Amino acid sequence: MTAYKLVVVSAGLSKPSSTRLLADRLADSTVRRLALEGREVDVTVVELRDLAVEIANNLVTGFPGAALREAVETVTEADGLIAVTPIFTASYSGLFKSFFDVIDNDALTGKPVLIAATGGTPRHSLALEHAVRPLFGYLRAVVLPTAVYAATDDWGASGDGLTDGLPRRIDRAAGELAALLSGRAPAAPAVPEQVVPFEQQLAALRA
């Protein structure tokens, strides 16, 4: 059985990072949900922190480095995507936006995307709806209904009668992603492009 390719994009800047922690929990919950249905999942994490210099160089020169090119290919070939950003000044981080600026506008069309974010205060939670969701809507991705925001006080909190705690929100969002993926066939493995040696091309022209 072909495994689903689940790619996690984390734009956390520190190490360790609450953004990466949230990303890992979302991925783990999604994998568990799919495992209950007998589905295999290959998870790849793209840490934008490690690609910051290459992303900046690409914006200036228009040419991606090898690591950035590989990251973009990994994201565009994924069956599903979990995208997590820290919130700065009521919006996604510049690093997060710059990475998705590198990707072709049509590359995420129809791809399931679970969006999530971290921040210091609950006041920034609406950034997911007024900034992150429209970004992926513009890229014509299928953005899941549940977006997960984790403020500092959410870690370890169980919620109350009116508000779900972070673990329940993670499980609900992961359940939506797993359900959407399970209704689709995993993408076929990419076929390596065959390069014909120049001498062979030249011989064919002379024939």
N, C-alpha and C positions, 0 to 999 in steps of 0.2 A: 504494500500500500504506500502510495506517495505521501510524504509528510507535508503538512502545511508549512509555509514559510511565514513566520511572524517576525516582523522587524520592529524594534523599539528604538525610537529616537529620543535621546535625553539631552537637553540643553543646559544641564546643571553646570555651574562653574567651579564649585568647590569640590573637594575630595576628602571625606565622603560627602555626598550631596543628598539633600532631602528629595530633590527632583529625581535623581537616579533611584532612590529608595522607593518612591511612589511608582516609578516606571517598572521596577522589578516586581512589585506586589501586583500590579495590574497584569503583567505578563504571566506570573505564576498562577494567578487565579484563572486566567484564560486557558492556560495549558491544562489545569486540573479539570475545568469544565469539558474540554474537548476529550481528555483522557477517559472520562466517564462514558463517552460515546465510542470509545475504541479508536479515536483519531490521534495520530502522531503529529507532533509539532516540532519544528526546528526553530529555535529562537536566536536571533542575532541582535546584538545591541550596538547602536551607532552612537558613540559619545562625541557630541559636537565640540566639546572642550578640546579634544585632541586634534580637531580639524580646523581650529580657529584661524591659524595662519594661512592654510591652504584656501579656506573660504575667502579670506580677505584678498589674497593674491588673485584668485579667480575673478573676483569682482573688478579688480583693476586691469588684469590682462586679458580676461575672457577665456583663459585656458586652465582647466582643473589639473591639479597634481594627481599622482597615481592613487593616493589614499582617498582623496575626495571623489575621484572618478569611481573607485570601487564602492564607496559608501552610497553614492547616487544610484549605481546599478543595483545594489542590494535593496534599497528602498523601492525602486521602481519595479523590481521583479517580485516583490513580496505579495503574498496572498492577503495579508492584513497588516495594519500599521498602528502602533501605539505611539503617539507624539506627546511629549511632556516638556513643558517650558516653565522656568521661573517667571513670575510676573514682576516687571519693573515699570514704575510710573503708569500703572493701570493698563499695561499691554504686555504682549510677548516680548522676549528678549531680542535684541538686535541679532545675536548669533543664530537664534532659532529662525527668524525671518530670513536672514541672509542665506541660510542653507536651503530653504525651500525656494528662494529666488533663483538658485542655481539649477533647480530641477525644471525640466521642460513643462510648460503649462498643461500639456495633455497627458503627462506620464502617470498621473494619479487618478485619471478618470475612472469612475466606478469602483475604486479601491476602498474597502472598509477601513475607516480611521476612527480610533478611540482617542479623544483629546483629553488632556489633563494638565494641571498646572499646580504650582506651589507658590506660597507667598507668606509673608509675615503676619498678615491680618486678613480676616474674612471680608473686609471691605473690597478687596481686589477680585473676589470670586466671579463677578460679572464680566471680567475681562475674557473669560472663556467664551461667553456668548457674543460680546460686541467686537472681539478682535480675533480670537483663534478660530472659532467656527466659521466666520465669514472668509477667512483665509483659505480654508479647505473647501468651502463652498465654491469659491472662485476657481479652485483647481478641479472642480467637479468630482471630488471624492464623495463617498457615502459616509457622512459623519454620523456616528451613533447618537441616539437621543440623549443618553446619560453622559455628561461631562463631569470629571472628578476634579475638585479643587481641594487642596490640603493646606490649611493655614497652620501656623506653628502649634496652636492650641488643639488642632484636630488629632494629632498623633497621640494615641492612647485613649482618646475620648470615645465614649460609647453612644453619644447622642442623647436625645430625650424623646418625649412622646410625639413631638412635632417634627423633629429633625433626625434623619438617619446618621449614625456615626460613620466615620471614614471606612471601616471594614465593610459595612453593608453597601456603601456607595461603590466601593471597589468591586465587590462581588456582583452587583447589579450591572455595572458597565461591562465587566468581563463576560457576564452571561449574555449580554446583547452581542458582543463581538463573537463569542463562540457560536451562538445561534446563527449569525449571519455567515460565518465561515463554513459551518457544517452543512449549510444549504448549497455550497459551491464545491466544485471539484478543485483539488489543489492544482496550481499551475504546473504545467509540464516542465521538466528540467530544460534549461536553456541549451540550445545546440551550439557548440563552439563554431565560430566562423572559420571556414577553411580558407587559408591564404595560399594562392597559387604562386609558386616561385616565379620570379621575373623571367628566368631562362625558359621555363615551360610556356609562359605566355608568348614569348618571342618566337619559340619554335612553332607554336600553333599559328601565328601570323604568317610564317614562312611556308607553312604547308599548303 
